[in-house]
Amino acid sequence: MADPMRVRAAENGGTVDVKILMKHDMESGQRKDAS
């Protein structure tokens, strides 16, 4: 992967939330229809 992954981790009341943003080859589903 040419683009690095973006990782964000935050501790909240004894638990750790980890969020990862990465690029992948699937379509996002945001493309407009031809109609």
C-alpha positions in Angstrom: 0.0 0.0 0.0 1.4 3.3 -1.0 -0.8 5.3 1.4 -0.2 4.8 5.1 -3.0 3.7 7.4 -4.2 6.3 9.8 -4.6 5.0 13.3 -6.3 6.8 16.2 -6.5 5.2 19.7 -8.2 6.7 22.7 -8.6 5.3 26.3 -12.1 5.8 27.7 -13.0 4.6 31.2 -10.7 1.5 31.1 -11.4 0.5 27.5 -9.4 1.5 24.4 -11.2 2.5 21.2 -9.0 2.1 18.1 -10.1 3.6 14.7 -8.2 2.8 11.5 -8.6 4.6 8.2 -7.2 2.7 5.3 -7.4 2.8 1.5 -8.8 -0.2 -0.3 -9.8 -1.1 -3.9 -13.6 -1.6 -3.4 -16.0 1.0 -4.6 -17.4 3.3 -2.0 -21.0 3.2 -3.3 -21.1 6.9 -3.6 -21.2 6.9 -7.5 -24.3 8.5 -9.0 -26.5 6.3 -11.2 -26.8 7.0 -15.0 -30.5 7.8 -14.6 
